[in-house]
């Protein structure tokens, strides 16, 4: 491996286990280092870590290991084995989870989701692209999956020198739909056409905790996608109305009701724009409204508009709820931190001339856990709130 030397003034940050080295922190590099190449990192003459390098991005190096070891198939087998044992030890009545959560699991630029006997990966960086064959071989050895599918469609790839989207079968036989079990509830996941890797595994525990609040309620699930929250709530609710702009997602939501033995005649499914539907909604039509929108800000430039959008939908939902109704509000926008989201919710309550009492607040679950050395990994905000007059 070739060598990269970092400046002494950033050493403390790296020894504190942050996984990134920015371009301004590099003292010098050896000649002919290619973008995406694995390198050894030194400070003066002392070995610090191993990572991969890319001159095209502000984050010049992402760290893979703090020991001087070879980055090969065996490296990933050992990493995946530890993650598998650790995360499956917390898993109950489920056969789906996130095996690798990028930097937070010390493999920057890689996401690996397990869906029963199928695996979906996301490759965010050029360095991981160059290591992908090792990753595939390691996953095959540990899991013996029926399918490994790549679903990489994140904007950062273009900055890395990769094409924006790369969706294709990497191993096995292609199955567009995969059946999973989450907390003993069945879901049919569209791996190929679904959002992200197919299903929002990060809301697993939040979907479960919602059930105790849904007893006997009439519920509106906005941005319902394939009905994750809707299915969980339907076991206790009087009725659930699911709304999403995607017709295919709504059809998949109906399927998820049916495979769990739920009569869809008792529930409603609407293809439509949530913003427009909330405007037209009659007050007191629902006891509970769930807001789990897609990210409103892909970068910091979009943050101002994202905050406005969050305030708009939360204000409108609160206006439509009766006194003591329940608002479930979530944000997966990483550029909106928890304090900002709390301010958004408070502003929304002022707009709706009510108070909000927090019944529960949560973030992402154990298989999406974040390192304290990398707080950027904390992105999910989830609140269950009661509207008080």
Residue pairs with C-beta under 8 A, 6 or more apart in sequence:
1 38
1 39
1 40
1 50
2 29
2 30
2 32
2 33
2 37
2 39
2 40
3 29
3 30
3 39
3 40
3 41
3 42
4 26
4 28
4 29
4 30
4 33
4 39
4 40
4 41
4 42
4 53
4 61
5 26
5 27
5 28
5 29
5 41
5 42
5 43
5 44
6 14
6 21
6 25
6 26
6 27
6 41
6 42
6 43
6 48
7 25
7 26
7 27
7 43
8 43
8 44
9 25
10 21
10 22
10 25
11 43
11 48
14 21
14 41
14 43
14 48
14 49
14 63
15 48
16 373
17 66
17 371
17 373
17 374
18 373
18 374
19 51
19 62
19 63
19 103
19 106
19 108
19 373
19 374
20 59
20 61
20 62
20 63
20 103
20 108
21 41
21 51
21 59
21 60
21 61
21 62
21 63
22 58
22 59
22 60
23 55
23 57
23 58
23 59
23 60
25 60
26 60
26 61
29 39
29 53
33 39
33 53
35 53
35 54
35 55
35 56
35 126
35 161
36 52
36 53
36 54
36 125
36 126
36 127
36 129
36 130
36 161
37 52
37 53
37 127
37 130
38 50
38 51
38 52
38 53
38 64
38 71
38 127
38 130
38 131
39 50
39 51
39 52
39 53
39 61
40 47
40 49
40 50
40 68
41 47
41 48
41 49
41 50
41 51
41 61
41 63
42 48
47 68
48 66
49 63
49 64
49 65
49 66
50 63
50 64
50 65
50 66
50 67
50 68
50 69
50 71
51 61
51 62
51 63
51 64
51 65
51 108
51 127
52 61
52 62
52 64
52 125
52 126
52 127
52 128
52 130
52 131
53 60
53 61
53 127
54 60
54 61
54 125
54 126
54 127
54 160
54 161
56 126
56 159
56 160
56 161
57 159
57 160
62 103
62 108
62 109
62 125
62 127
63 106
63 108
64 71
64 75
64 106
64 107
64 108
65 71
65 75
69 75
71 131
71 134
72 134
73 134
73 137
73 138
73 141
75 134
76 107
76 131
76 134
76 135
76 137
76 138
76 139
77 138
77 141
77 142
79 105
79 106
79 107
80 99
80 100
80 112
80 138
80 139
80 142
81 142
83 99
83 100
83 105
84 99
84 142
84 143
87 97
87 98
87 99
87 366
87 367
88 97
90 366
90 367
91 97
91 367
92 183
93 181
93 183
93 184
94 180
94 181
94 182
94 183
94 184
94 204
95 114
95 115
95 116
95 180
95 181
96 113
96 114
96 115
96 116
96 180
96 181
96 182
96 189
96 199
96 201
97 113
97 114
97 201
97 204
97 367
98 111
98 112
98 113
98 114
98 201
98 202
98 367
98 368
99 105
99 112
99 113
99 114
99 119
99 367
100 107
100 110
100 111
100 112
101 111
101 367
101 368
101 369
101 370
101 377
102 108
102 109
102 110
102 111
102 124
102 377
103 371
103 374
103 376
103 377
104 368
104 369
104 370
104 371
104 374
104 377
107 128
108 125
108 127
108 128
109 123
109 124
109 125
109 127
109 128
110 121
110 122
110 123
110 124
110 128
110 135
111 121
111 122
111 124
111 197
112 119
112 120
112 121
112 122
112 135
112 139
113 119
113 120
113 121
113 197
113 198
113 201
114 143
115 178
115 180
115 189
115 191
115 197
115 198
115 199
116 178
116 179
116 180
116 181
117 145
117 146
117 147
117 178
118 145
118 146
118 147
118 148
118 149
118 172
118 175
118 178
118 191
119 139
119 143
119 145
119 147
119 148
119 149
120 148
120 149
120 150
120 151
120 191
120 197
120 198
121 135
121 139
121 148
121 149
121 150
121 151
121 152
121 170
122 150
122 151
122 152
122 153
122 154
122 197
123 129
123 132
123 150
123 152
123 157
123 162
123 166
124 152
124 154
124 156
124 157
124 160
125 156
125 157
125 160
125 162
126 160
126 161
126 162
128 135
129 160
129 162
132 170
136 148
136 170
136 171
139 145
139 148
140 148
140 171
145 171
145 172
146 172
146 173
146 175
147 169
147 171
147 172
147 173
147 174
147 175
147 178
147 191
148 169
148 170
148 171
148 172
149 167
149 168
149 169
149 170
149 174
149 191
149 192
150 166
150 167
150 168
150 169
150 170
151 167
151 191
151 192
151 196
151 197
151 198
152 162
152 165
152 166
152 167
153 164
153 165
153 166
153 167
154 164
155 164
155 298
155 299
157 163
157 164
157 165
157 166
158 164
167 192
174 192
175 191
176 190
176 191
176 192
176 193
177 188
177 189
177 190
177 191
178 188
178 189
178 191
178 198
179 186
179 187
179 188
179 189
179 259
180 186
180 187
180 188
180 189
180 199
181 187
182 201
182 204
182 207
183 204
183 207
183 208
183 232
185 231
185 232
185 260
186 256
186 259
186 260
187 199
187 226
187 228
187 231
187 256
187 259
188 226
188 252
188 255
188 256
188 259
189 198
189 199
189 226
190 198
190 226
190 248
190 252
191 197
191 198
193 248
194 226
194 252
195 225
195 294
199 226
199 228
200 225
200 228
200 292
201 367
201 368
202 332
202 364
202 365
202 368
202 380
203 228
203 229
203 292
203 330
203 380
203 382
204 365
205 362
205 365
206 330
206 362
206 365
206 382
207 228
207 229
207 232
208 232
209 360
209 362
209 384
210 229
210 232
210 233
210 290
210 328
210 384
211 232
211 233
211 235
211 236
212 236
213 288
213 326
213 328
213 359
213 384
214 232
214 233
214 235
214 236
214 237
214 288
215 236
215 237
216 236
216 237
216 238
217 233
217 236
217 237
217 238
217 286
217 287
217 288
217 326
218 237
218 238
218 239
218 241
218 285
218 286
218 287
218 288
219 230
219 233
219 237
219 239
219 240
219 241
219 286
219 287
219 288
219 289
219 290
220 240
220 241
220 243
220 281
220 285
220 286
220 288
220 289
220 290
221 227
221 229
221 230
221 233
221 240
221 241
221 242
221 243
221 290
221 292
222 243
222 274
222 277
222 278
222 289
222 290
222 291
222 292
222 293
222 313
222 317
223 243
223 244
223 274
223 291
223 292
223 293
223 294
224 230
224 242
224 243
224 244
224 249
224 250
224 253
224 290
225 244
225 246
225 249
225 253
225 292
226 249
226 252
226 253
226 256
227 242
227 252
227 253
227 254
227 256
227 257
228 256
229 290
229 292
229 328
230 240
230 242
230 253
230 256
230 257
230 267
231 253
231 256
231 257
231 260
231 262
233 240
233 288
233 290
234 240
234 257
234 262
234 267
235 262
237 288
239 266
239 267
239 268
240 267
240 268
241 267
241 268
241 269
241 270
241 286
242 250
242 253
242 267
242 268
242 269
242 270
243 269
243 270
243 271
243 272
243 274
243 277
244 250
244 253
244 270
244 271
244 272
244 274
245 271
245 272
245 273
245 274
246 271
247 271
250 269
250 270
250 271
253 269
254 264
254 269
257 263
257 264
257 267
258 264
270 277
274 293
274 313
275 312
275 313
275 316
278 313
278 316
278 317
278 320
279 316
281 320
282 320
283 319
283 320
283 322
284 320
284 321
284 322
285 320
286 320
286 321
286 325
287 321
287 322
287 325
287 326
288 321
288 325
288 326
288 327
288 328
289 317
289 320
289 321
289 325
289 326
289 327
289 328
290 328
291 313
291 314
291 317
291 327
291 328
291 329
291 330
292 328
292 330
293 309
293 310
293 313
293 330
293 331
294 332
295 306
295 332
295 333
295 334
296 302
296 305
296 306
296 309
296 310
296 331
296 333
296 336
297 303
297 305
297 306
297 333
297 335
297 336
299 335
300 335
302 335
303 335
303 336
306 333
306 335
306 336
307 336
307 340
307 344
310 331
310 336
310 341
310 344
310 348
311 344
311 347
311 348
311 351
314 327
314 329
314 344
314 345
314 348
315 347
315 348
315 351
315 352
317 327
317 329
317 348
318 327
318 348
318 349
318 351
318 352
318 354
318 356
318 387
319 351
319 352
321 327
321 387
322 387
323 354
323 387
323 388
323 389
324 386
324 387
324 388
325 386
325 387
326 359
326 384
326 385
326 386
326 387
327 356
327 383
327 384
327 385
327 386
327 387
328 382
328 383
328 384
328 385
329 345
329 382
329 383
329 385
330 380
330 381
330 382
330 383
331 341
331 344
331 380
331 381
332 379
332 380
332 381
333 379
334 376
334 379
336 344
336 381
338 363
338 378
338 381
341 381
341 383
345 356
345 383
345 385
346 356
348 356
349 355
349 356
349 387
352 387
354 387
354 388
354 389
355 387
355 388
355 389
356 385
356 386
356 387
356 388
357 385
357 386
357 388
358 383
358 384
358 385
359 384
359 385
359 386
360 383
360 384
361 381
361 382
361 383
361 384
362 382
363 378
363 380
363 381
363 382
364 370
364 378
364 379
364 380
368 380
370 376
370 377
370 378
371 377
